[in-house]
Amino acid sequence: MAAPPVKLYGPPMSTAVARVLACLHEKEVQFQLVPLDMSKGEHKMPDYLKLQPFGQVPAFEDGSITLFESRAISRYVCEKYASQGNKSLFGTNPLEKASIDQWLEAEGHNFHPPSAFLILRLLYAPMLKLSQDENAMKENQEKLEKVLDVYEKRLGECRFLAGDEFTLADLSHLPNIHYLVNNAKKEELFSSRKNVWRWWGEISGRESWKKVLEKIDEGLALRR
């Protein structure tokens, strides 16, 4: 008898949820998406806090196993389902895994903070009644530009961040870049760097990401 599908909790519009969705599609893992309504505080309910003690998204269930934090979930999915889907997504030997991990860490520590700040302020500040701190906006954009300059050099040396194969290191960037390019009017940050722009065109054209975008569109339609 086939094992039940894994469960992923959270709205697909969330960048962290979208990251895991892309991984699940790349690995061809059967899953059930449980799209929490965060406006109703469903992510703060006692039952959900048993899965995600910080009351954030995503949360993940695989039978009796529960996990949170999108990058950790993605690594787990790649390791458990190593023999199916994209077998190169998290490497096939220690050196490949270390290379992927270092760029995945760069995404989490260097790319994500300034990009997430810009997304929050440019897309959600009015709704959340956040004041626009122009100095902070400028500072975070400059931080992001420095990261993209490093990427530009790296992507002039190889096709993808961790080498010549698409991996988690690339996948993890998809949600934030999508919102910056398509919603926050920050396309020029990427298009002005030819190697970064070539890379973005390639990774955003993957079938796995197109499926995630369908889920995002469905989620947005339900909110209208």
Disulfide bonds with the S-S distance in Angstrom:
none
